Amino acid sequence: EKAHKMTSENKFQWFHQACQRLCRTNENEGQARIPISRNHLLADSIETVLSLSQSDLRKVWIIERKEEGDESIPLHEWYESIIEQLFCPDVGLWQNCDMDETRMEINFLSGVICPNHLRYFRFIGRILGKAVLDRQLLGCRLSQKIYKLLLGWPIASNDLNDKELCYLRSLEEMNGEEVGKLGLHFTVSEDHLGLRTRVPIVTNGFDIA
């Protein structure tokens, strides 16, 4: 309630002070080391970050090279490299928004293109949260819908892309009608690299009309 009445600048300061209180400051306990190799930066980072405990996420991360004689990597360079690799459209995890190509949204085919996509998204979630604590500006702009989901805010119609708006308008047109007569089921048609399949959106969706 107190923060709600603050100016934007004061809110920004208050938020980061709250983040700092979450982080450890004891020099002996306040560091977590992330060992990476030059040729496997992303894979090594994922393996280590996902193995960290909740308390480790609040510590100062030291990004260390595994190669003998190499110095630690500056944190902002590590973030930059990680984000560049994860948000590359060729990886298949993210795609440009239909309504704003400067923003990214989750690729609904990510599970087809990248079988371990949930592991990657869990890693991304930890990176986004850690970047907030570290006051790091990341080179990825997500859709407003994703920010709202992260904050637990309700999604409005102006947050939806063209395809989702089409679904919404169809549902609004059916509002109040006897949908049982339309022969609909709890399934969705998906195009998996040219192969169209119907997928249940709830358990036994094919049998529910």
Secondary structure by P-SEA (a helix, b strand, c coil): cccccccaaaaaaaaaaaaaaaccccccccbbbbbbccccaaaaaaaaaaacccccccccccccccccccccccaaaaaaaaaaaaaccccccccccccccccccccccccccccaaaaaaaaaaaaaaaaaaacccccccccaaaaaaaaccccccccccaaaaaaaaaaaaaccccccccccccbbbbbcccbbbbbbccccccccc
